[in-house]
Amino acid sequence: QRLNTDGSVEVILDGLTIPNEMGWTADGSTMYFIDSTWNRIDRFELEPGTGNILGREVFVDLGDVEGSPDGMCMDADDHVWVAMWGGSQVCRIRPDGQLDRIVEIPASQVASICFGGDDYRQAFVTTAAHQLDPGQAAAEGAGHVYTFDVPTPGLAPHRAAPL
């Protein structure tokens, strides 16, 4: 659903199971979307001026990558960084849909990623202990936040239009 500037709510996508994340290219012309059970990232063109989504396609199928796509964010060169729940990793995907880099994370339940720091060159990765026994969670550092430097700065957070 989308909250419009007039306060109305509009259904944009239906048939979702575990919708997790959306991300936009630096120029705002493309939106990426994750529903974790699909094991893929979809891409939509955005209609200039309205933000309506058009032209849905599969951007990348992650069925051969360990884990399921969960949270994601975008860098300034339009790479998609995606946390892989159950996969102990974060993947960077190039704008052409090719897997570019894998960053191993010590915890299995990698939940989300965002960029921060003064120049957005640090990645912050959240993890969870959900459905792990306490011994396993403690051993792998589940529930911790991990950080690493990235080669391309992340995008500043998007601001919503005021109602």
Residue pairs with C-beta under 8 A, 6 or more apart in sequence:
1 9
1 10
1 11
1 12
2 9
2 10
2 12
3 9
3 163
4 10
5 161
5 162
5 163
6 163
7 163
12 53
13 19
13 33
13 53
16 35
17 35
17 36
17 37
17 38
18 35
18 36
18 37
19 33
19 34
19 35
20 34
20 35
20 36
20 69
20 70
20 71
20 72
21 32
21 33
21 34
21 69
21 70
21 71
21 72
21 82
21 112
22 31
22 32
22 33
22 34
23 31
23 32
23 72
23 73
23 74
23 80
24 30
24 31
24 32
24 46
24 74
24 155
24 158
25 31
25 74
25 78
25 95
26 74
26 76
26 77
26 78
26 155
28 46
29 45
29 46
29 48
30 43
30 44
30 45
30 46
30 78
31 43
31 44
31 46
31 53
32 41
32 42
32 43
32 44
32 59
32 72
32 74
32 80
33 41
33 42
33 43
33 44
34 40
34 41
34 42
34 69
34 70
34 71
34 72
34 82
35 42
36 68
36 69
36 70
36 85
37 68
39 61
39 62
39 63
39 68
39 69
40 58
40 59
40 60
40 61
40 62
40 63
40 69
41 58
41 59
41 60
41 62
41 69
41 72
41 80
41 82
41 93
42 56
42 57
42 58
42 59
43 56
43 57
43 58
43 59
44 53
44 54
44 55
44 56
44 57
45 53
45 54
45 55
46 52
46 53
46 54
47 53
47 54
59 80
59 93
59 97
60 80
60 93
60 97
60 98
60 99
62 68
62 69
62 82
62 84
62 91
65 84
65 87
65 89
65 91
65 99
66 84
66 86
66 87
66 88
66 89
67 84
67 85
67 86
67 87
67 88
67 89
67 110
68 84
68 85
68 86
68 87
69 82
69 83
69 84
69 85
70 82
70 83
70 84
70 85
70 110
70 111
70 112
71 82
71 83
71 111
71 112
71 113
71 114
71 126
72 80
72 81
72 82
72 83
72 112
72 113
73 80
73 81
73 113
73 114
73 115
73 154
73 155
74 80
74 81
74 154
74 155
75 81
75 92
75 115
75 150
75 152
75 153
75 154
75 155
76 120
76 152
76 153
76 154
76 155
77 95
77 152
78 95
79 92
79 93
79 94
79 95
79 100
79 152
80 92
80 93
81 90
81 91
81 92
81 93
81 113
81 123
81 150
81 154
82 90
82 91
82 93
82 113
83 90
83 110
83 111
83 112
83 113
83 125
83 126
84 90
84 91
84 110
85 109
85 110
85 111
86 108
86 109
87 108
87 110
88 104
88 105
88 106
88 107
88 108
88 110
89 102
89 103
89 104
89 105
89 110
90 102
90 103
90 105
90 110
90 113
90 123
90 125
91 99
91 101
91 102
91 103
92 99
92 100
92 101
92 102
92 103
93 99
93 100
94 100
103 123
103 148
105 125
105 127
105 146
106 140
106 141
106 146
107 127
107 128
107 140
107 141
107 142
107 143
107 144
107 146
108 127
108 132
108 140
108 142
109 127
109 128
109 129
109 130
109 131
109 132
109 142
110 125
110 126
110 127
111 126
111 127
111 128
112 125
112 126
113 123
113 124
113 125
113 126
114 123
114 124
114 154
115 121
115 122
115 123
115 124
115 150
115 153
115 154
115 155
116 122
116 124
116 154
119 153
120 153
120 154
120 155
120 156
121 149
121 150
121 153
121 154
122 147
122 148
122 149
122 150
123 147
123 148
123 149
123 150
123 154
124 145
124 146
124 147
125 145
125 146
125 147
125 148
126 145
127 141
127 142
127 143
127 144
127 145
127 146
128 142
128 143
129 137
129 142
129 143
132 140
132 142
136 142
137 143
